[in-house]
Amino acid sequence: MAGVRVGATGAVTLVLETGGMDAPARGALERDVRAALADMDPGLDLGEIRVAHMAERSGDAPAPKGPRLIAVGSGKGGVGKSTLSANLAVALARKGRRVGLVDADIYGPSQPRLLAAEGMKPKAREKQLIPVDTAFGVSMLSMGQLVEPGKAIAWRGPMAAGALTQLMEADWGDIDDLVIDLPPGTGDVQLTMIQKFKPAGAVIVSTPQDLALIDATRAIAFFEKADVPVLGVVENMAGYVCPHCGEASDPFGTGGAEAEAKRLGYPFLGRIPLAIDIRTASDAGRPPAAGEGAIADSFAGLADRLLEGVR
Ligand SMILES: Nc1ncnc2c1ncn2[C@@H]1O[C@H](COP(=O)(O)OP(=O)(O)OP(=O)(O)O)[C@@H](O)[C@H]1O
C-alpha cells in the first residue's frame, strides 16, 4: 500500500500501488483490502472508505517538474467531457489551485465558449504561445483560438499532434495542475498526449447508459495500457429533475458508471445531474462551477475527490 489519506470530507482514501497489475487483479486486491478492513474491530468506525490505484513509481525518481497533467477523456463524443473539463478546472481553481486548461479537442474545440474567451487571441513570445487568462481563475489555450471561427479543422493526424504539442509546450508559468480536454475516443491526439507528455493521471467521463459505459471501459483500457493511472470515473447526465414539476427521472439510467468503476477497481469521483441550467449557463460562457448552489457543489465535490486521490 502506498499510503492512507484522510480528506477534508472525512473520507479515508487508501492508495494502492498497483502498477503492472491488470484490472481483475486490481479488483481482487481491492476486494481483499476492503474485506480485511471489514473484519477489523467493528467498533472502529472508519466512515467512507475509498480506494485509489496508482501506477508504481521508482522510489528514487526525481520529483516531476512542471504542472501535474490531468487528462480528461471519454470513450465517445457528446457525454459532456468538455463541460466536465472546464468545470473541474474552475472548481480546482476555487480551491486555491493554480490551474491551466488545454483544449486538445482539436476537431471540436469548445473551451473558448465555455470559459467566455471567444474573442481572446493568445500572444506568442519567440514562437511559444502564452495562454489567455479567463475570468474564472483558469488560464487556457485552445485550437479554437488559433483558427478562424467556424472553420472546421480538417487536419490529418500528424498536424493535429503538432498542434497539440504547441498547446502543451506553451508558457504555462507557475501552475499546479494542467487539465487536458482530450478529443473523444482513442486516436492520434490521445496517443501523442500519452507518449509525449505522460499525464499524471486520467479522469474518464461517461453517461450512465450501457453503450456509453462500454466505450468508457475501452478508454480506461487505453490509458491503462499506456501506464497512465486512471484517477477516477465521473458519471455525467445522471438523473433529471424537471424544472417545472420537480419530479426526478433517469432518462439514461443512473449509477451505471459508479458500478462499472467499482467493478474495475477505480475510484468513482461523483455524478453530475442532467440539468438544463448546466447547458444554458455553459453555452453562455458561465461555467456552473463558478456559481453557487447544488450544481456548483457537485463540481466542487469532484475536485475534492480528485485532489484526495492524487495529493
Ligand atoms: N450535465 C449536463 N446537463 C445538461 N447538459 C449537459 C450536461 N453535460 C453536458 N451537457 C451539454 O451536452 C452537450 C455536449 O457536451 P460537451 O460538449 O461537454 O460534450 P463532449 O463529450 O465534450 O462532446 P464532444 O465529444 O462533441 O466534444 C453540450 O451542449 C453541453 O452543454
The ligand as a Tripos MOL2 file, in Angstrom:
@<TRIPOS>MOLECULE
LIG
   31    33     1     0     0
SMALL
NO_CHARGES

@<TRIPOS>ATOM
      1 N1        -24.8830   17.5360  -17.0520 N.pl3     1 LIG1
      2 C1        -25.3530   18.1350  -18.1220 C.ar      1 LIG1
      3 N2        -26.6280   18.5940  -18.1690 N.ar      1 LIG1
      4 C2        -27.1270   19.1930  -19.2840 C.ar      1 LIG1
      5 N3        -26.4340   19.3810  -20.4080 N.ar      1 LIG1
      6 C3        -25.1600   18.9410  -20.4230 C.ar      1 LIG1
      7 C4        -24.5500   18.3170  -19.3010 C.ar      1 LIG1
      8 N4        -23.2600   17.9990  -19.6250 N.ar      1 LIG1
      9 C5        -23.0750   18.4270  -20.8980 C.ar      1 LIG1
     10 N5        -24.2150   18.9730  -21.3760 N.ar      1 LIG1
     11 C6        -24.4440   19.5190  -22.7120 C.3       1 LIG1
     12 O1        -24.2530   18.4530  -23.6550 O.3       1 LIG1
     13 C7        -23.6190   18.9160  -24.8350 C.3       1 LIG1
     14 C8        -22.3250   18.1290  -25.0590 C.3       1 LIG1
     15 O2        -21.4170   18.4350  -24.0040 O.3       1 LIG1
     16 P1        -19.8570   18.5560  -24.2610 P.3       1 LIG1
     17 O3        -19.5560   19.3730  -25.4580 O.co2     1 LIG1
     18 O4        -19.2350   18.9490  -22.9650 O.co2     1 LIG1
     19 O5        -19.5360   17.0300  -24.5620 O.3       1 LIG1
     20 P2        -18.2340   16.3550  -25.1330 P.3       1 LIG1
     21 O6        -18.2290   14.9770  -24.5930 O.co2     1 LIG1
     22 O7        -17.0380   17.1960  -24.8660 O.co2     1 LIG1
     23 O8        -18.5750   16.3700  -26.6630 O.3       1 LIG1
     24 P3        -17.6020   16.2900  -27.9200 P.3       1 LIG1
     25 O9        -17.1300   14.9140  -27.9340 O.co2     1 LIG1
     26 O10       -18.5050   16.6240  -29.0440 O.co2     1 LIG1
     27 O11       -16.5000   17.2890  -27.6920 O.co2     1 LIG1
     28 C9        -23.3970   20.4200  -24.6210 C.3       1 LIG1
     29 O12       -24.4700   21.1090  -25.1970 O.3       1 LIG1
     30 C10       -23.4450   20.5890  -23.0990 C.3       1 LIG1
     31 O13       -23.8690   21.8740  -22.6810 O.3       1 LIG1
@<TRIPOS>BOND
     1     1     2 1
     2     2     3 ar
     3     2     7 ar
     4     3     4 ar
     5     4     5 ar
     6     5     6 ar
     7     6     7 ar
     8     6    10 ar
     9     7     8 ar
    10     8     9 ar
    11     9    10 ar
    12    10    11 1
    13    11    12 1
    14    11    30 1
    15    12    13 1
    16    13    14 1
    17    13    28 1
    18    14    15 1
    19    15    16 1
    20    16    17 2
    21    16    18 1
    22    16    19 1
    23    19    20 1
    24    20    21 2
    25    20    22 1
    26    20    23 1
    27    23    24 1
    28    24    25 2
    29    24    26 1
    30    24    27 1
    31    28    29 1
    32    28    30 1
    33    30    31 1
@<TRIPOS>SUBSTRUCTURE
     1 LIG1         1 GROUP 0 **** ****
